[in-house]
Amino acid sequence: MEFDKSFFEDEIRDGFYVSAEMKHAWAAQLEVLNDVDKACRENGIQYFAEWGTLLGAVRHHGFIPWDDDMDICMKRPDFNKFVKNVKNIMPEGYQIYNIESDKDNDNLLARIISGRTIDFSAKYLDKYHGFPYVAGIDIFPLDFIAPDREEDDYLCTVIDIVNTVAKFMRMKDSENEAIEGEDLEKLNSNLLSIEQLCGVRIDREKDIIQQLNILVDQLCSLYTEDETEELTIRAIWQKNKAYKFRNSYYKKAVRIPFENITIPVPFGYDAILKQKYGDYMKLVHTWDSHDYPFFDKQRDIIREKSESGLNEFKDTLEDVITFKEHVAILRGKRKVLKALDNKKKKKNVVFMPFKPEHWDAMDGLWREYKDREDVDVKVVSVPYYYKNYDGTVEQYSTSAEYPDYINVLSEDEYNYEKDDSDEIIIQNPYDGYNVAATIHPRYYVRNLLMHTDKLIYIPYFATDEIDAQDMRADVSMNSYVTMPGVVYADEVILQSENIRKLYIRKLTGFFGEESRRLWENQLNSNGAQYLINDNNNPLRYSRIPGKWRNQAARSDGSYKKIILYYISTNGVLEHKHEMFEKIGRTMDVFEQYKEEIVCLLAFESNMEEVLEGENSELLMDYQCALRKYNEYILGNGELMDAVKACDAFYGEAGAEAQMCRNANKPVMIENVYL
């Protein structure tokens, strides 16, 4: 699989900071999924996205930002076929982890994994995008529920009996206690009962717990799809009889976008998600950080056993204080020299953005300095590089541009070492400690500090306000708080007092409580006016692609409202001809108000492909709509630009609606029958 280098960069998604390290973990799992997908397609095995992966596919067209793993499910016959043939159908190196492969595992799901050990070989790192840890996907079997309630109750009772015996043996094993005396007699009696109930023989010379686990797995698969109407995940069903779904929901799959690929979801995904999560479009953060991220324990192994360890920021409080004292001496000498110079000079302030895409976060502060008569403002673009797993770098290039009202100097046009500016303002906190990218070492914080009287750091991003109990957000803060730009800057401008307090908590946790006063003096909460998204920002219209800007622009310099109207493939399959009738009525309204509104009509990218195989009449309706509304329809690759450009969203619930909601834009979900 190929990923654009930008995929691996740290990113704010739905208000949550996704670290570059997590992006590499996602890429590794997508590589596993891609191989699973290929094996399943070639061997007639059907699978579906499950749990957070299903929710992420529908709501985000990718990972839920605070999720770190992938889940899929298969109906029992497909599950058994995959597990049985995994060595023959999956590429070399993959292994299955389940109750048969690992006797200590008592979980009825299976996990397809990239290996069993951390692997820094070039071959492994190349395939899994620089991610050295074991990556994998959980596979849940979907079992069919007995059509008769009494039959199902009996089966559940038998499974409970087997599980109880296995649980007793695991408890004794974990406590290193031998089973003897009355316990042994009771165990043998229970095993005999299980053998009689199930018509099996349990070999006392082999691992009994593993045999019991395998027996439970076999009991779960007693019923077939043809004789039942509902299915479930049996481990949940044993305790929760509400957890069941119609077989018809899983009769076929619809492929929808997931990051840079597509993933099959059940045809009835809307009903499934509503049953699982209720209002599934509402963002609900997972606060628990237990085993988050999934590779944390593997990472600890490298920290403990590797001499070189990880490329992590490790400066101590003593290091920070010593360096700041050194900088203070240099500044004192410069102050004396400036005092001897009788020439009256303007204050020299230098902004150092590293990507045009992040200029927004600096623009407001830049305007404040620019409007002051006593300040001379420069903007210098800092060289920025993408890292490769082999230690090499590639210089970043982009078609994006800084606003034309800014004179941006290159590194060849400006030498900060000779300028000795009054203030330097930066927005990249990482120096060399980010796994995906780096600025040129010449512009690392400690180098800049020695040539300016004040270094200010303002983040290039704003997160949602973080709850102090949100431990996953707390873990993600390790990637951007305990970094040189925050630690060494003279002033740090943050979006709110709440975020400031969380930064201080993180920094004191890293450097010790004795460092608290340093951070309280260094960090302020004055950045909301610069960092919080403002849809009225004049920059917004400059970023709109030219053809839409021209459609929206009025002669007096104002703009019409831009409405993104989005139609999903599943919506067409669900509502059929009524959907196209609704489109017609809606487009008539937009035409009526064309002096006030510009409509950008978007159909899901896979619609034609799906309709070709599903419904020829709907395909004709779709093609007719393409011809009739051609002037309004977005082209390939334009949807994300439309999400950024629009003033409001209208259409069906999904990732596009969620992105607009995250940008604080009005979202209106259509009712097809109105």
TAZIKA-V389222 format. One record per residue. N is the residue number from 1. RES is the residue in three letters. SS is DSSP state (@ for helix, = for strand, . for the rest). BURIAL is # if it has 16 or more other C-alpha atoms within 10 Angstrom, else .. Layout:
BEGIN
N;RES;SS;BURIAL, N;RES;SS;BURIAL
END
This chain:
BEGIN
1;MET;.;., 2;GLU;.;., 3;PHE;.;., 4;ASP;.;., 5;LYS;@;., 6;SER;@;., 7;PHE;@;#, 8;PHE;@;#, 9;GLU;.;#, 10;ASP;.;#, 11;GLU;=;#, 12;ILE;=;., 13;ARG;=;#, 14;ASP;.;#, 15;GLY;.;#, 16;PHE;=;#, 17;TYR;=;#, 18;VAL;=;#, 19;SER;.;#, 20;ALA;@;#, 21;GLU;@;#, 22;MET;@;#, 23;LYS;@;#, 24;HIS;@;#, 25;ALA;@;#, 26;TRP;@;#, 27;ALA;@;#, 28;ALA;@;#, 29;GLN;@;#, 30;LEU;@;#, 31;GLU;@;#, 32;VAL;@;#, 33;LEU;@;#, 34;ASN;@;#, 35;ASP;@;#, 36;VAL;@;#, 37;ASP;@;#, 38;LYS;@;., 39;ALA;@;#, 40;CYS;@;#, 41;ARG;@;., 42;GLU;@;., 43;ASN;.;., 44;GLY;.;., 45;ILE;.;#, 46;GLN;.;#, 47;TYR;.;#, 48;PHE;=;#, 49;ALA;=;#, 50;GLU;.;#, 51;TRP;@;#, 52;GLY;@;#, 53;THR;@;#, 54;LEU;@;#, 55;LEU;@;#, 56;GLY;@;#, 57;ALA;@;#, 58;VAL;@;#, 59;ARG;@;#, 60;HIS;@;#, 61;HIS;.;#, 62;GLY;.;#, 63;PHE;.;#, 64;ILE;.;#, 65;PRO;.;#, 66;TRP;.;#, 67;ASP;.;#, 68;ASP;.;#, 69;ASP;.;#, 70;MET;.;#, 71;ASP;=;#, 72;ILE;=;#, 73;CYS;=;#, 74;MET;=;#, 75;LYS;=;#, 76;ARG;@;#, 77;PRO;@;#, 78;ASP;@;#, 79;PHE;@;#, 80;ASN;@;., 81;LYS;@;., 82;PHE;@;#, 83;VAL;@;#, 84;LYS;@;., 85;ASN;@;., 86;VAL;@;#, 87;LYS;@;., 88;ASN;@;., 89;ILE;@;#, 90;MET;.;#, 91;PRO;.;., 92;GLU;.;., 93;GLY;.;., 94;TYR;.;#, 95;GLN;=;#, 96;ILE;=;#, 97;TYR;=;#, 98;ASN;.;#, 99;ILE;.;#, 100;GLU;.;#, 101;SER;.;., 102;ASP;.;., 103;LYS;.;#, 104;ASP;.;., 105;ASN;.;#, 106;ASP;.;#, 107;ASN;.;., 108;LEU;.;#, 109;LEU;.;#, 110;ALA;=;#, 111;ARG;=;#, 112;ILE;=;#, 113;ILE;=;#, 114;SER;.;#, 115;GLY;.;#, 116;ARG;.;., 117;THR;.;., 118;ILE;.;#, 119;ASP;.;., 120;PHE;.;., 121;SER;.;., 122;ALA;@;., 123;LYS;@;., 124;TYR;@;#, 125;LEU;@;#, 126;ASP;@;., 127;LYS;@;., 128;TYR;.;#, 129;HIS;.;#, 130;GLY;.;#, 131;PHE;.;#, 132;PRO;.;#, 133;TYR;.;#, 134;VAL;.;#, 135;ALA;.;#, 136;GLY;=;#, 137;ILE;=;#, 138;ASP;=;#, 139;ILE;=;#, 140;PHE;=;#, 141;PRO;=;#, 142;LEU;=;#, 143;ASP;=;#, 144;PHE;=;#, 145;ILE;.;#, 146;ALA;.;#, 147;PRO;.;., 148;ASP;.;., 149;ARG;@;., 150;GLU;@;., 151;GLU;@;., 152;ASP;@;., 153;ASP;@;., 154;TYR;@;., 155;LEU;@;#, 156;CYS;@;#, 157;THR;@;., 158;VAL;@;#, 159;ILE;@;#, 160;ASP;@;., 161;ILE;@;#, 162;VAL;@;#, 163;ASN;@;#, 164;THR;@;., 165;VAL;@;#, 166;ALA;@;#, 167;LYS;@;., 168;PHE;@;., 169;MET;@;#, 170;ARG;@;., 171;MET;@;., 172;LYS;@;., 173;ASP;@;., 174;SER;@;., 175;GLU;.;., 176;ASN;.;., 177;GLU;.;., 178;ALA;.;., 179;ILE;.;., 180;GLU;.;., 181;GLY;@;., 182;GLU;@;., 183;ASP;@;., 184;LEU;@;., 185;GLU;@;., 186;LYS;@;., 187;LEU;@;#, 188;ASN;@;., 189;SER;@;., 190;ASN;@;#, 191;LEU;@;#, 192;LEU;@;., 193;SER;@;., 194;ILE;@;#, 195;GLU;@;., 196;GLN;@;., 197;LEU;@;., 198;CYS;@;., 199;GLY;.;., 200;VAL;.;., 201;ARG;.;., 202;ILE;.;#, 203;ASP;.;., 204;ARG;.;., 205;GLU;.;., 206;LYS;.;., 207;ASP;.;., 208;ILE;@;#, 209;ILE;@;#, 210;GLN;@;#, 211;GLN;@;#, 212;LEU;@;#, 213;ASN;@;#, 214;ILE;@;#, 215;LEU;@;#, 216;VAL;@;#, 217;ASP;@;#, 218;GLN;@;., 219;LEU;@;#, 220;CYS;@;#, 221;SER;.;#, 222;LEU;.;., 223;TYR;.;#, 224;THR;.;#, 225;GLU;@;#, 226;ASP;@;., 227;GLU;@;., 228;THR;.;., 229;GLU;.;#, 230;GLU;=;#, 231;LEU;=;#, 232;THR;=;#, 233;ILE;.;#, 234;ARG;@;#, 235;ALA;@;#, 236;ILE;@;., 237;TRP;@;#, 238;GLN;.;#, 239;LYS;.;., 240;ASN;.;., 241;LYS;.;., 242;ALA;.;., 243;TYR;.;., 244;LYS;.;#, 245;PHE;=;#, 246;ARG;=;#, 247;ASN;@;#, 248;SER;@;., 249;TYR;@;#, 250;TYR;@;#, 251;LYS;.;., 252;LYS;.;., 253;ALA;=;#, 254;VAL;=;#, 255;ARG;=;#, 256;ILE;=;#, 257;PRO;=;#, 258;PHE;=;#, 259;GLU;.;#, 260;ASN;.;., 261;ILE;=;., 262;THR;=;#, 263;ILE;=;#, 264;PRO;=;#, 265;VAL;=;#, 266;PRO;=;#, 267;PHE;.;#, 268;GLY;.;#, 269;TYR;@;#, 270;ASP;@;#, 271;ALA;@;., 272;ILE;@;#, 273;LEU;@;#, 274;LYS;@;., 275;GLN;@;., 276;LYS;@;., 277;TYR;@;., 278;GLY;.;., 279;ASP;.;., 280;TYR;.;#, 281;MET;.;#, 282;LYS;.;., 283;LEU;.;., 284;VAL;.;., 285;HIS;.;., 286;THR;.;., 287;TRP;.;., 288;ASP;.;., 289;SER;.;., 290;HIS;.;., 291;ASP;.;., 292;TYR;.;#, 293;PRO;.;#, 294;PHE;.;#, 295;PHE;.;#, 296;ASP;@;., 297;LYS;@;., 298;GLN;@;., 299;ARG;@;#, 300;ASP;@;., 301;ILE;@;., 302;ILE;@;., 303;ARG;@;., 304;GLU;@;., 305;LYS;@;., 306;SER;.;., 307;GLU;.;., 308;SER;.;., 309;GLY;.;., 310;LEU;.;., 311;ASN;.;., 312;GLU;.;., 313;PHE;.;#, 314;LYS;.;., 315;ASP;.;., 316;THR;.;., 317;LEU;@;#, 318;GLU;@;., 319;ASP;@;., 320;VAL;@;., 321;ILE;@;., 322;THR;@;., 323;PHE;@;., 324;LYS;@;#, 325;GLU;@;., 326;HIS;@;., 327;VAL;@;#, 328;ALA;@;., 329;ILE;@;., 330;LEU;@;#, 331;ARG;@;#, 332;GLY;@;., 333;LYS;@;., 334;ARG;@;#, 335;LYS;@;., 336;VAL;@;., 337;LEU;@;., 338;LYS;@;., 339;ALA;@;., 340;LEU;@;., 341;ASP;.;., 342;ASN;.;., 343;LYS;.;., 344;LYS;.;., 345;LYS;.;., 346;LYS;.;., 347;LYS;=;#, 348;ASN;=;#, 349;VAL;=;#, 350;VAL;=;#, 351;PHE;=;#, 352;MET;=;#, 353;PRO;.;#, 354;PHE;.;#, 355;LYS;.;#, 356;PRO;@;., 357;GLU;@;., 358;HIS;@;#, 359;TRP;.;#, 360;ASP;@;#, 361;ALA;@;#, 362;MET;@;#, 363;ASP;@;#, 364;GLY;@;#, 365;LEU;@;#, 366;TRP;@;#, 367;ARG;@;., 368;GLU;@;., 369;TYR;@;., 370;LYS;@;., 371;ASP;.;., 372;ARG;.;., 373;GLU;.;., 374;ASP;.;., 375;VAL;=;#, 376;ASP;=;., 377;VAL;=;#, 378;LYS;=;#, 379;VAL;=;#, 380;VAL;=;#, 381;SER;.;#, 382;VAL;.;#, 383;PRO;.;#, 384;TYR;=;#, 385;TYR;=;#, 386;TYR;=;#, 387;LYS;=;#, 388;ASN;.;#, 389;TYR;.;#, 390;ASP;.;., 391;GLY;.;., 392;THR;.;., 393;VAL;=;., 394;GLU;=;., 395;GLN;=;., 396;TYR;.;#, 397;SER;.;., 398;THR;.;., 399;SER;.;., 400;ALA;.;., 401;GLU;.;., 402;TYR;.;#, 403;PRO;.;., 404;ASP;.;., 405;TYR;.;., 406;ILE;.;., 407;ASN;.;., 408;VAL;=;#, 409;LEU;=;., 410;SER;.;., 411;GLU;.;., 412;ASP;.;., 413;GLU;.;., 414;TYR;.;., 415;ASN;.;., 416;TYR;@;#, 417;GLU;@;., 418;LYS;@;., 419;ASP;@;., 420;ASP;.;#, 421;SER;=;#, 422;ASP;.;#, 423;GLU;=;#, 424;ILE;=;#, 425;ILE;=;#, 426;ILE;=;#, 427;GLN;.;#, 428;ASN;.;#, 429;PRO;.;#, 430;TYR;.;#, 431;ASP;.;#, 432;GLY;.;#, 433;TYR;.;#, 434;ASN;.;#, 435;VAL;.;#, 436;ALA;.;#, 437;ALA;=;#, 438;THR;=;#, 439;ILE;=;#, 440;HIS;.;., 441;PRO;@;., 442;ARG;@;., 443;TYR;@;#, 444;TYR;.;#, 445;VAL;@;#, 446;ARG;@;#, 447;ASN;@;., 448;LEU;@;#, 449;LEU;@;#, 450;MET;.;#, 451;HIS;.;#, 452;THR;=;#, 453;ASP;.;#, 454;LYS;.;#, 455;LEU;=;#, 456;ILE;=;#, 457;TYR;=;#, 458;ILE;=;#, 459;PRO;.;#, 460;TYR;.;#, 461;PHE;.;#, 462;ALA;.;#, 463;THR;.;#, 464;ASP;.;., 465;GLU;.;., 466;ILE;.;., 467;ASP;.;., 468;ALA;.;., 469;GLN;.;., 470;ASP;.;., 471;MET;@;#, 472;ARG;@;#, 473;ALA;@;#, 474;ASP;@;#, 475;VAL;@;., 476;SER;@;#, 477;MET;@;#, 478;ASN;.;#, 479;SER;.;#, 480;TYR;.;#, 481;VAL;.;#, 482;THR;.;#, 483;MET;.;#, 484;PRO;@;#, 485;GLY;@;#, 486;VAL;@;#, 487;VAL;@;#, 488;TYR;@;#, 489;ALA;.;#, 490;ASP;.;#, 491;GLU;=;#, 492;VAL;=;#, 493;ILE;=;#, 494;LEU;.;#, 495;GLN;.;#, 496;SER;.;#, 497;GLU;@;#, 498;ASN;@;., 499;ILE;@;#, 500;ARG;@;#, 501;LYS;@;#, 502;LEU;@;#, 503;TYR;@;#, 504;ILE;@;#, 505;ARG;@;#, 506;LYS;@;#, 507;LEU;@;#, 508;THR;@;#, 509;GLY;@;., 510;PHE;@;#, 511;PHE;@;#, 512;GLY;.;., 513;GLU;@;., 514;GLU;@;., 515;SER;@;#, 516;ARG;@;#, 517;ARG;@;., 518;LEU;@;., 519;TRP;@;#, 520;GLU;@;., 521;ASN;@;., 522;GLN;@;#, 523;LEU;=;#, 524;ASN;=;#, 525;SER;.;., 526;ASN;.;., 527;GLY;.;#, 528;ALA;@;., 529;GLN;@;., 530;TYR;@;#, 531;LEU;@;#, 532;ILE;.;#, 533;ASN;.;#, 534;ASP;.;., 535;ASN;.;#, 536;ASN;.;., 537;ASN;.;., 538;PRO;.;., 539;LEU;@;., 540;ARG;@;., 541;TYR;@;#, 542;SER;@;., 543;ARG;@;#, 544;ILE;.;#, 545;PRO;.;., 546;GLY;@;., 547;LYS;@;., 548;TRP;@;#, 549;ARG;@;#, 550;ASN;@;., 551;GLN;@;., 552;ALA;@;#, 553;ALA;=;., 554;ARG;.;., 555;SER;.;., 556;ASP;.;., 557;GLY;.;., 558;SER;.;., 559;TYR;=;#, 560;LYS;.;#, 561;LYS;=;#, 562;ILE;=;#, 563;ILE;=;#, 564;LEU;=;#, 565;TYR;=;#, 566;TYR;=;#, 567;ILE;=;#, 568;SER;.;#, 569;THR;@;#, 570;ASN;@;#, 571;GLY;@;., 572;VAL;@;#, 573;LEU;@;#, 574;GLU;@;., 575;HIS;@;., 576;LYS;.;., 577;HIS;@;., 578;GLU;@;., 579;MET;@;#, 580;PHE;@;#, 581;GLU;@;., 582;LYS;@;#, 583;ILE;@;#, 584;GLY;@;., 585;ARG;@;., 586;THR;@;#, 587;MET;@;#, 588;ASP;@;., 589;VAL;@;., 590;PHE;@;., 591;GLU;@;., 592;GLN;@;., 593;TYR;.;., 594;LYS;.;., 595;GLU;.;., 596;GLU;.;., 597;ILE;=;#, 598;VAL;=;#, 599;CYS;=;#, 600;LEU;=;#, 601;LEU;=;#, 602;ALA;=;#, 603;PHE;=;#, 604;GLU;.;., 605;SER;.;#, 606;ASN;.;., 607;MET;@;#, 608;GLU;@;#, 609;GLU;@;., 610;VAL;@;#, 611;LEU;@;#, 612;GLU;@;., 613;GLY;@;., 614;GLU;@;., 615;ASN;.;., 616;SER;@;., 617;GLU;@;., 618;LEU;@;#, 619;LEU;@;#, 620;MET;@;., 621;ASP;@;#, 622;TYR;@;#, 623;GLN;@;., 624;CYS;@;., 625;ALA;@;., 626;LEU;@;., 627;ARG;@;., 628;LYS;@;., 629;TYR;.;., 630;ASN;@;., 631;GLU;@;., 632;TYR;@;., 633;ILE;=;#, 634;LEU;.;#, 635;GLY;.;., 636;ASN;.;., 637;GLY;.;., 638;GLU;.;., 639;LEU;@;#, 640;MET;@;., 641;ASP;@;., 642;ALA;@;#, 643;VAL;@;#, 644;LYS;@;#, 645;ALA;@;#, 646;CYS;.;#, 647;ASP;.;#, 648;ALA;=;#, 649;PHE;=;#, 650;TYR;=;#, 651;GLY;=;#, 652;GLU;.;#, 653;ALA;.;#, 654;GLY;.;#, 655;ALA;@;#, 656;GLU;@;#, 657;ALA;@;#, 658;GLN;@;#, 659;MET;@;#, 660;CYS;@;#, 661;ARG;@;#, 662;ASN;@;#, 663;ALA;.;#, 664;ASN;.;., 665;LYS;.;#, 666;PRO;=;., 667;VAL;=;#, 668;MET;=;., 669;ILE;=;., 670;GLU;.;#, 671;ASN;.;., 672;VAL;.;#, 673;TYR;.;., 674;LEU;.;.
END
